[in-house]
């Protein structure tokens, strides 16, 4: 039988509808694939911009507390794990000996200051006396020299008068001798002879007086020279007064130096007294306490340690291949294993050498046994401020820092 080949307008619709349905069912799959690819690319770019390491820990300065002076421990008011603030008394040494030493030093200082004041007062007095004595002695020398000149002139005048008197006496004696011969021959009167006798006696007396005057004048010259010698001796003594003044000034300077030394001794005694009270230098937690009351300690002996809770950072030992794009100031995310908590921070510095170079025995690569090993370089990471208000972090905790390098 012939088949009916006519077909209505919708004879081909079943096949076309299936194809369209298949295409429509693939669109969500394609979209999902595209989304997955985009997410993968985004995740790759995101995580490729971060570097991390598990070789990291929290570090901080541990302040050792030691005695600065020897002493006897009388009080230790803190315990291990106790939180203390800066200035809190940690150990109290017996201050009695140091109070006594301070009083003794103050007494020595007072004595030295009194001696210095006395020496200082003596300097201007000695200076004035020295100048006065020098001027007076100089004037006495000049006066003595003038006295010698006057005495020598008087002596010269006395010798001249003596010479004149002797000459007159010689004439009078000659006249007396001649008149004696004439009176015997009655050639002159007795009165003339008597006058010659009186004249001879008078001239002889004048000679004796002139001789006495000359002797007195000579004695005056000797006395004037003696006064000059005495004045010169006094001048020489007065001229030594400047050396004595320098000695007195040196004593005054020595006394002032002694005062300074005693002042330093007082300051040291005051410091030693202060050192008997040992206080915390920072806010932190006490640890490794060994000090107990009744213990005798020496200067420099360790008594305990204080670990600050604020001055902490992370030291992360990154592989050298991870530092290609790392720079100071880059942001960091710090995961603390203890609390399973993240903190924000930033890169503060990169060490100048690898970790092994700071070791006690760094490797020597020139021995012929060199094996290339990826080295680690310490990186210092600081926490952002206000990250730990309850002081939860402790030095030595393990952390895992992530640094954004891109």
C-alpha positions in Angstrom: 0.0 0.0 0.0 1.2 3.4 -0.8 2.1 5.2 2.3 1.0 8.7 3.0 4.1 10.9 2.6 2.3 14.1 3.5 3.4 15.8 6.5 1.9 18.6 8.3 3.8 21.7 9.3 5.0 20.2 12.6 6.3 16.9 11.1 10.0 17.9 11.8 9.6 19.6 15.2 10.6 16.6 17.5 14.1 16.4 16.1 14.8 20.2 16.2 13.4 20.5 19.7 15.8 17.9 21.0 18.8 19.7 19.6 17.8 23.0 21.1 17.2 21.3 24.4 20.7 19.8 24.4 22.3 23.2 23.5 20.4 24.8 26.3 21.5 22.1 28.8 25.2 22.8 28.0 25.0 26.5 28.7 25.0 26.1 32.6 27.9 23.7 32.3 29.9 26.1 30.2 29.1 28.9 32.6 30.2 26.7 35.5 33.4 25.8 33.8 34.1 29.5 33.1 33.4 30.4 36.7 35.7 27.6 38.0 38.4 28.8 35.6 38.0 32.4 36.8 38.0 31.3 40.4 41.1 29.2 39.8 42.9 32.1 38.1 41.8 34.5 40.9 42.9 32.0 43.6 46.2 31.4 41.8 46.9 35.1 41.5 45.9 35.6 45.1 47.9 32.9 46.7 50.8 33.4 44.3 51.2 36.9 45.8 51.8 35.4 49.3 54.9 33.6 50.8 54.8 31.8 54.1 56.9 29.6 56.3 56.4 27.5 59.4 60.0 28.1 60.6 59.1 31.2 62.7 58.5 32.1 66.3 57.8 35.1 68.5 60.9 36.7 69.9 61.6 39.5 72.4 64.3 40.9 74.7 64.6 39.0 78.0 65.8 41.5 80.6 68.2 39.9 83.1 67.8 41.3 86.6 71.0 41.3 88.6 72.5 43.1 91.7 74.6 46.2 91.1 76.0 46.1 94.6 76.7 43.2 97.0 74.3 42.8 99.8 71.9 40.7 101.9 68.5 40.0 100.5 65.7 41.0 102.9 62.7 40.9 100.7 61.5 39.5 97.3 57.9 40.7 96.8 57.4 39.0 93.3 57.0 35.4 92.1 57.5 33.6 88.8 54.8 34.3 86.1 53.8 37.4 88.0 53.1 40.5 85.8 54.9 43.6 87.0 55.0 47.1 85.8 58.0 49.3 85.2 59.4 50.5 88.5 57.9 47.7 90.6 60.3 46.6 93.4 61.7 43.1 92.6 64.3 42.6 95.2 65.2 44.6 98.3 68.8 44.4 99.7 69.6 45.5 103.3 70.4 49.2 103.0 71.9 49.7 106.5 75.6 49.5 105.5 75.1 51.8 102.5 73.3 54.4 104.7 76.3 54.4 107.1 78.6 54.8 104.1 76.6 57.7 102.8 76.7 59.4 106.2 80.4 58.9 106.4 80.9 60.3 102.9 78.8 63.4 103.8 80.9 64.0 106.9 84.1 63.8 104.8 82.6 66.2 102.3 81.7 68.7 105.1 85.2 68.6 106.4 86.7 69.1 103.0 84.4 72.0 102.3 85.5 73.7 105.6 89.1 73.2 104.7 88.6 74.6 101.2 86.9 77.7 102.6 89.7 78.3 105.0 92.3 77.8 102.2 90.4 80.1 99.9 90.2 82.9 102.5 94.0 82.7 103.0 94.8 83.3 99.3 93.7 87.0 99.1 95.1 87.8 102.5 98.5 86.3 101.6 98.4 88.1 98.2 97.8 91.5 99.9 100.5 90.9 102.5 102.9 89.8 99.8 102.4 93.0 97.8 102.7 95.1 100.9 105.9 93.4 102.1 107.6 93.7 98.6 106.8 97.4 98.3 107.9 98.1 101.9 111.1 96.1 101.5 111.9 97.8 98.2 111.4 101.2 99.8 113.6 100.3 102.8 116.4 99.2 100.4 116.2 102.6 98.6 116.2 104.4 101.9 119.2 102.5 103.1 121.1 103.3 99.9 120.3 106.9 100.3 121.5 106.7 104.0 124.8 105.2 102.8 125.3 108.1 100.4 124.5 110.6 103.1 126.8 108.9 105.7 129.6 108.7 103.1 129.3 112.4 102.4 129.3 113.2 106.2 132.4 111.0 106.5 134.1 112.8 103.6 133.3 116.2 105.3 134.6 114.9 108.6 137.8 113.8 107.1 138.2 117.1 105.4 137.7 118.9 108.7 140.2 116.5 110.3 142.7 117.3 107.7 142.2 121.0 108.1 142.5 120.7 111.9 145.6 118.6 111.6 147.2 121.2 109.3 146.2 124.0 111.7 147.6 122.0 114.6 150.9 121.4 112.8 151.2 125.2 112.2 150.3 125.9 115.9 152.8 123.4 117.2 155.5 124.9 114.9 154.7 128.4 116.1 154.8 127.2 119.7 158.2 125.6 119.2 159.6 128.8 117.6 158.0 131.1 120.2 159.6 128.9 122.9 163.0 129.6 121.4 162.3 133.3 121.1 160.9 133.7 124.6 164.1 132.2 125.9 166.1 134.9 124.2 163.7 137.5 125.4 162.9 138.4 121.8 159.1 138.2 122.4 157.0 138.9 125.3 155.7 136.3 127.7 152.2 137.1 126.7 152.8 136.3 123.0 154.3 132.9 124.1 151.3 132.2 126.3 149.0 133.0 123.3 151.0 130.5 121.2 150.6 127.9 123.8 146.8 128.4 124.0 146.6 128.3 120.2 148.5 125.0 120.0 146.3 123.5 122.7 143.2 124.7 120.8 144.3 123.3 117.5 145.2 120.0 119.2 141.7 119.9 120.7 140.2 120.6 117.3 142.2 117.7 115.8 140.9 115.4 118.5 137.3 116.6 117.9 137.7 116.2 114.1 139.1 112.7 114.6 136.1 111.8 116.8 133.7 113.3 114.2 135.4 111.4 111.4 135.2 108.1 113.4 131.6 108.8 114.1 130.9 109.5 110.4 132.8 106.2 109.5 130.6 104.4 112.0 127.5 106.0 110.5 128.6 104.7 107.1 129.0 101.2 108.5 125.6 101.4 110.1 124.0 102.6 106.9 125.6 99.7 105.0 124.3 97.4 107.7 120.8 98.8 107.3 121.1 98.3 103.5 122.1 94.7 104.0 119.1 94.2 106.4 116.7 95.9 103.9 118.1 93.7 101.1 117.6 90.6 103.1 114.0 91.6 103.9 113.5 92.4 100.2 114.8 88.9 99.2 112.4 87.4 101.8 109.5 89.4 100.5 110.4 88.4 96.9 109.9 84.7 98.0 106.3 85.5 99.1 104.9 85.0 95.5 106.2 81.4 95.7 104.6 81.1 99.0 101.4 82.6 97.5 101.5 80.0 94.7 101.9 77.3 97.3 98.9 78.6 99.2 96.9 78.7 96.0 98.0 75.2 95.2 96.8 74.1 98.6 93.5 75.9 97.9 93.2 74.1 94.6 94.0 70.8 96.3 91.3 71.5 98.9 88.8 72.3 96.1 89.8 69.0 94.3 89.3 67.1 97.5 85.8 68.7 97.8 85.0 67.5 94.3 86.3 64.0 95.1 84.2 63.9 98.2 81.2 65.1 96.3 81.7 62.3 93.8 82.0 59.9 96.8 78.7 61.1 98.2 77.0 60.7 94.8 78.4 57.2 94.6 77.2 56.4 98.1 73.8 57.7 97.2 73.7 55.6 94.1 74.8 52.5 96.0 72.0 53.1 98.5 69.5 53.4 95.6 70.9 50.2 94.1 69.8 48.2 97.1 66.3 48.6 95.8 66.1 46.6 92.5 63.2 47.5 90.3 61.8 46.3 87.1 63.1 48.1 84.0 60.0 47.3 81.9 56.5 46.0 82.0 56.6 42.3 81.8 56.4 38.8 83.4 58.8 37.6 86.0 60.7 34.4 85.3 63.8 32.4 86.4 63.6 33.8 89.9 66.5 32.6 92.1 66.6 35.3 94.7 65.3 34.4 98.2 65.3 36.4 101.5 68.4 35.7 103.6 70.6 35.2 100.5 73.9 37.1 100.2 74.4 38.3 96.6 77.4 39.7 94.8 77.5 42.5 92.2 76.4 41.2 88.8 74.7 38.0 90.2 71.6 37.1 88.3 68.5 37.1 90.5 65.6 36.8 88.0 64.4 37.8 84.5 61.6 40.0 83.2 60.1 39.2 79.8 58.3 42.2 78.3 54.9 41.5 76.7 54.9 44.6 74.5 58.3 44.6 72.9 57.9 41.4 70.9 58.3 40.6 67.2 58.3 37.6 64.8 61.5 36.1 63.4 60.6 34.2 60.3 63.3 32.1 58.5 62.2 32.3 54.9 63.9 30.4 52.2 66.2 32.6 50.1 64.0 31.8 47.0 61.0 33.4 48.8 62.7 36.7 49.2 62.8 37.7 45.5 59.9 40.1 45.8 59.9 40.7 49.6 60.4 44.3 50.7 60.4 46.2 54.0 56.9 47.5 54.9 54.9 44.8 53.2 51.8 43.6 55.0 51.9 40.3 56.8 49.3 37.9 58.4 50.6 36.1 61.4 48.9 32.9 62.5 49.6 32.0 66.2 49.4 28.2 66.7 48.7 28.5 70.4 45.4 30.3 70.0 44.6 29.4 66.3 44.3 33.2 65.8 45.6 35.6 63.2 47.3 38.9 63.8 48.2 41.6 61.3 51.7 43.0 61.0 54.3 44.2 58.5 57.9 43.4 57.5 60.3 45.5 59.5 63.7 44.3 58.3 65.6 41.5 56.5 68.7 40.2 58.0 72.1 40.9 56.4 73.2 37.3 56.3 71.7 33.8 56.3 71.0 32.1 59.6 74.0 29.7 59.4 76.4 32.7 59.1 75.4 33.7 62.6 76.1 30.2 64.0 79.1 29.3 66.1 80.7 27.3 63.3 79.5 28.6 59.9 79.9 26.2 57.0 83.1 26.6 54.8 82.1 26.0 51.2 85.6 26.2 49.8 86.6 22.7 51.2 85.6 20.8 48.1 82.7 19.1 49.8 80.1 21.7 48.8 76.5 20.7 48.6 74.1 23.3 47.5 71.3 23.8 50.1 68.6 26.3 50.0 69.5 28.8 52.8 67.1 30.6 55.1 67.3 34.3 55.9 65.7 35.7 59.1 63.0 38.3 58.5 61.8 40.5 61.3 58.0 41.1 61.3 56.3 43.5 63.8 52.8 43.3 65.0 50.5 46.2 64.3 49.7 48.2 67.4 46.7 47.3 69.4 46.7 43.7 68.3 47.0 42.1 71.8 45.4 44.1 74.5 45.4 41.1 77.0 49.0 40.3 76.6 48.3 36.8 75.2 51.4 36.4 73.2 54.6 35.0 74.7 58.2 34.9 73.6 59.0 31.5 71.9 55.5 30.8 70.6 55.4 29.1 67.2 53.7 31.1 64.4 53.2 30.9 60.7 53.6 34.3 59.0 52.2 35.0 55.5 53.7 38.0 53.7 52.0 39.6 50.7 54.8 40.2 48.2 52.7 41.1 45.2 
